[in-house]
Amino acid sequence: MNTSLPDDPNELLTERELAAKLKASHRSVVSWRIQGRLPYLRTGRLVRYCWGDVVQHLRRTAPKHGGAR
């Protein structure tokens, strides 16, 4: 069984698959979705995340590190 997660930016991921790729808990992914912090697709009860959209969103909204202390 192949358990590797997709690198295709158009691949749709479940919440558990996204959590694994982000090295976060499933609970965190659900919380971020509810808070509006992650883009997602919903069809009925199914929730999916487009990997490319998530990466783009995180790059756009992530705090910038560096600079003077």
Secondary structure, 3 states (H helix, E strand, C coil): CCCCCCCCCCCEECHHHHHHHHCCCHHHHHHHHHCCCCCCEEECCEEEEEHHHHHHHHHHHCCCCCCCC
